[in-house]
Amino acid sequence: MKFFKEENMEKIVYGVILLIVVSAIFIFTGRQTDEQVLAPKTEAQSTGSSQENSQIETLEKNLAEKISSTLEQMRGVGQVKVLVTLSSGLKKEYAKDESVTKRDSKVTDKQGSVQETTETTENDKLVVPSNAVPVIVMEESPQIAGVLIIAQGASNPQIREEIFTAVKTLLSIQAEKINVSPMEVEQYVQ
């Protein structure tokens, strides 16, 4: 006695082939969907990081210009070039509408045992007024990684110390993050 008849064998073969084709379609569609989903995230991440880098560069440039213009007004300092590096951009904390819901329940079964259940639901939503800009609660200044000051008058030790003290006081940073160097003076041979 044959376990499979020829008619049943054809149906089984067609079923297996159909199963393989459908599986291949799902696998191909799944890979394509993953690629489509990952590509926009990567672009969004690179856009976000480039915006953050641009923001940091703008903050560094503005801070360097302010320091430079302030130092140039000091007696004996002369022309100044300043380079500031920040370790991060502005950190913002947004207002949130937070709600916590707690629900306790006790269930007694037929045997008299009590089962207690506590369900906690937390919701955090950004507070966004009608102008569609989230409300900022706190804005933290970026951390300064280092400051390089190149000044004409820095070859004089007293002027160099005054520049160093001014920058340390102005930015309220540690001494090891500040470097003051004299500016190279070009000499023209005639």
C-alpha positions as CSV (number, residue, x, y, z in Angstrom):
1,M,0.0,0.0,0.0
2,K,1.4,3.3,-1.0
3,F,1.3,6.0,1.6
4,F,1.0,8.8,-0.9
5,K,-1.0,8.4,-4.0
6,E,0.2,10.2,-7.2
7,E,-2.7,12.7,-7.0
8,N,-1.9,13.6,-3.4
9,M,1.8,13.8,-4.2
10,E,1.2,16.4,-6.8
11,K,-0.9,18.5,-4.4
12,I,1.8,18.2,-1.8
13,V,4.5,19.3,-4.3
14,Y,2.4,22.3,-5.4
15,G,1.7,23.2,-1.8
16,V,5.5,23.1,-0.9
17,I,6.3,25.2,-4.0
18,L,3.6,27.7,-3.1
19,L,4.9,27.9,0.4
20,I,8.4,28.6,-0.8
21,V,7.2,31.3,-3.2
22,V,5.1,33.0,-0.5
23,S,8.1,32.8,2.0
24,A,10.4,34.3,-0.6
25,I,8.0,37.2,-1.1
26,F,7.7,37.9,2.6
27,I,11.5,37.8,3.0
28,F,12.1,40.1,0.1
29,T,9.3,42.5,1.2
30,G,10.6,42.4,4.8
31,R,14.1,43.3,3.7
32,Q,12.9,46.1,1.5
33,T,10.8,47.5,4.2
34,D,13.7,47.4,6.7
35,E,15.9,49.3,4.2
36,Q,13.2,51.9,3.6
37,V,12.6,52.3,7.3
38,L,16.3,52.5,8.2
39,A,17.3,55.0,5.5
40,P,15.1,57.9,6.7
41,K,16.2,57.3,10.3
42,T,19.8,57.6,9.2
43,E,19.1,60.7,7.2
44,A,17.2,62.2,10.2
45,Q,20.0,61.3,12.6
46,S,22.7,62.9,10.3
47,T,20.5,66.0,9.9
48,G,20.1,66.2,13.7
49,S,23.8,65.8,14.3
50,S,24.7,68.3,11.6
51,Q,22.3,70.8,13.1
52,E,23.8,70.2,16.5
53,N,27.3,70.6,15.1
54,S,26.2,73.8,13.3
55,Q,24.7,75.1,16.6
56,I,27.9,74.3,18.5
57,E,30.1,76.0,15.8
58,T,27.9,79.1,16.0
59,L,28.1,79.2,19.8
60,E,31.9,78.8,19.7
61,K,32.3,81.5,17.1
62,N,30.1,84.0,19.0
63,L,31.9,83.3,22.2
64,A,35.3,83.7,20.6
65,E,34.3,87.0,19.0
66,K,33.0,88.4,22.4
67,I,36.2,87.3,24.2
68,S,38.4,88.7,21.4
69,S,36.7,92.1,21.4
70,T,36.8,92.3,25.2
71,L,40.5,91.4,25.4
72,E,41.5,93.8,22.6
73,Q,40.2,96.6,24.8
74,M,42.7,95.8,27.6
75,R,45.9,97.9,27.7
76,G,49.0,96.2,26.1
77,V,47.1,93.2,24.7
78,G,46.9,94.4,21.0
79,Q,45.4,92.2,18.3
80,V,43.8,89.0,19.6
81,K,42.7,85.7,18.0
82,V,40.5,83.4,20.1
83,L,39.5,79.8,19.6
84,V,36.9,78.3,21.8
85,T,35.8,74.6,21.8
86,L,32.6,73.4,23.5
87,S,32.0,69.8,24.5
88,S,28.3,70.0,23.9
89,G,25.5,72.3,22.7
90,L,22.8,74.0,24.7
91,K,20.8,71.6,26.8
92,K,17.1,72.3,27.1
93,E,14.6,70.9,29.5
94,Y,11.0,71.2,28.2
95,A,7.8,71.5,30.3
96,K,5.9,68.3,30.6
97,D,2.3,67.6,31.6
98,E,2.8,64.6,33.8
99,S,0.1,62.5,35.2
100,V,0.2,59.4,37.3
101,T,-2.8,57.2,37.8
102,K,-2.8,54.4,40.3
103,R,-5.5,51.7,40.5
104,D,-5.6,49.1,43.3
105,S,-7.9,46.1,43.1
106,K,-8.6,43.1,45.3
107,V,-10.1,40.0,44.0
108,T,-11.3,37.1,46.2
109,D,-11.8,33.8,44.6
110,K,-14.2,30.9,45.8
111,Q,-11.6,29.4,48.0
112,G,-11.2,32.6,50.0
113,S,-7.7,33.7,48.7
114,V,-7.2,37.3,48.0
115,Q,-5.3,38.6,45.0
116,E,-4.2,42.2,45.1
117,T,-3.3,44.1,41.9
118,T,-1.8,47.6,41.6
119,E,-1.8,49.2,38.1
120,T,0.1,52.4,37.6
121,T,-0.2,54.5,34.4
122,E,2.2,57.4,33.8
123,N,1.8,59.9,31.0
124,D,4.4,62.5,30.0
125,K,3.3,65.0,27.3
126,L,5.3,68.1,26.2
127,V,3.5,71.3,26.9
128,V,2.9,72.8,23.5
129,P,0.9,76.1,23.3
130,S,-0.9,77.1,20.2
131,N,2.3,78.4,18.5
132,A,3.5,74.8,18.3
133,V,6.8,75.5,20.1
134,P,7.3,73.4,23.3
135,V,7.7,75.4,26.5
136,I,11.3,75.5,27.7
137,V,11.6,75.3,31.5
138,M,15.4,75.4,31.7
139,E,18.3,76.0,29.3
140,E,21.8,74.9,30.4
141,S,24.8,76.5,28.9
142,P,27.3,74.3,27.0
143,Q,30.4,73.1,28.8
144,I,33.7,74.7,27.6
145,A,36.3,72.2,26.6
146,G,39.1,74.7,26.0
147,V,40.1,78.2,25.1
148,L,43.2,79.3,23.1
149,I,44.1,82.9,23.1
150,I,46.8,84.2,20.7
151,A,47.6,87.9,21.5
152,Q,50.3,90.3,20.4
153,G,51.0,91.4,23.9
154,A,51.2,87.9,25.3
155,S,55.0,87.8,25.0
156,N,55.0,90.1,28.1
157,P,54.5,87.8,31.1
158,Q,52.4,90.4,33.0
159,I,50.0,90.9,30.0
160,R,49.8,87.1,29.5
161,E,48.8,86.7,33.2
162,E,46.2,89.5,32.9
163,I,44.7,87.8,29.8
164,F,44.7,84.4,31.5
165,T,43.0,85.9,34.6
166,A,40.5,87.8,32.6
167,V,39.4,84.7,30.6
168,K,39.3,82.5,33.6
169,T,37.1,85.0,35.4
170,L,35.0,85.8,32.4
171,L,34.2,82.1,31.6
172,S,34.5,80.7,35.1
173,I,36.5,77.7,33.9
174,Q,39.4,75.8,35.2
175,A,42.9,77.1,34.6
176,E,44.0,73.9,32.6
177,K,41.4,74.7,30.0
178,I,43.0,78.0,29.1
179,N,46.1,78.6,26.9
180,V,47.5,82.0,26.2
181,S,50.2,82.3,23.6
182,P,52.1,85.2,22.0
183,M,51.2,86.1,18.4
184,E,54.0,85.7,15.9
185,V,55.1,89.0,14.6
186,E,56.0,89.1,10.9
187,Q,59.2,90.9,10.2
188,Y,59.7,92.3,6.8
189,V,63.2,92.4,5.3
190,Q,63.8,95.3,3.0
